[in-house]
């Protein structure tokens, strides 16, 4: 049973602001999307109080914890909350809806704000994420963009988004382009839990009666795993096959991976990861092309020797609708060409074989 100052995950939209009072480390691993971190105890303070609890007594831990929490709550109010109006309605949560959120919410209510706590805290939210990732994918109608590496699948997703179609861009959420070269510079991937929270946030917002466009992905995007029920639903979806000429694919990839072309040492290091698949002689040949500035030749050879065979093996095997997919051929790589195709797909227009 909920207390008078507690609410459920289903009521999150009723509040003006979500306040996560867990430590910065807990917050970094995962949080409610849109939440602000105002820790009652930081990571070191939480460890100190926990040690006292285990090695001395719960009473000693509560004394020290209360003193630290009081100072931190005061600092948060003075430095970040004094401009909030009396009508402000914050929702406060901690790990399991315990002392940390209770302390912060109590002080905020004493000020006069209508602060509530999330019943069950972050753990209740996490259970909702897991349940929704199991339930929601089956309710949606998936349109899966298939195509060889460099054919412009991600660009088409972005164009579909601009055309107001429903889009789930898993690579954007995962901060990775999905291949051995896919790590983004100075942009680390999120934790697995935060990735799942971001995916769930997108799924909840989709209208079930309208299709959702998504790229054909493997189960792993970098070090992250696509949730199993979502992967299964996508692989059973209707496929759309995007065909793009080799020259255009080379151009698109060189644009997408400009950061690697600008750092040849890093590019060569990434290529070395493929040694077990292609042997040292082939890797040395590709590295030589990179170091001599023959990037067009390198990209074309990588596509023909590595990426295209892998694409044909995996896509036909894993995506049930691939054999009967409507095929669209792009002769160039212009934004206009992607925009035209995106608008056709978003409008549900009949298949046109060539654009």
Secondary structure, 3 states (H helix, E strand, C coil): CCCCCEECHHHHHHCCEEEECCCHHHHHHCCCCCCEECCCCCHHHHHHHHHHHHHCCHHHHHHHHHHHHHHHHHHHHHHHHCCCCCCCCEEEECCCCCHHHHHHHHHHHHHCCCCEEECCHHHHHHHHHHHHHHHHHHHCEEEEEECCCCCCHHHHHHHHHHCCCEEECHHHHHCECCCCCCECCCCCCCCHHHHHHHHHHHHHHCCCCCEEEEECCCCEECCEECCHHHHHHHHCCEEEEEEECHHHHHHHHHHHCHHHHCCHHHHHHHHHCCHHHHHHHHHHHHHHHHHCCCHHHHHHHHHHHHHHHHHHHHHHHHCCCCCCCEEEEECCCCHHHHHHHHHHHHCCCCCCCEC
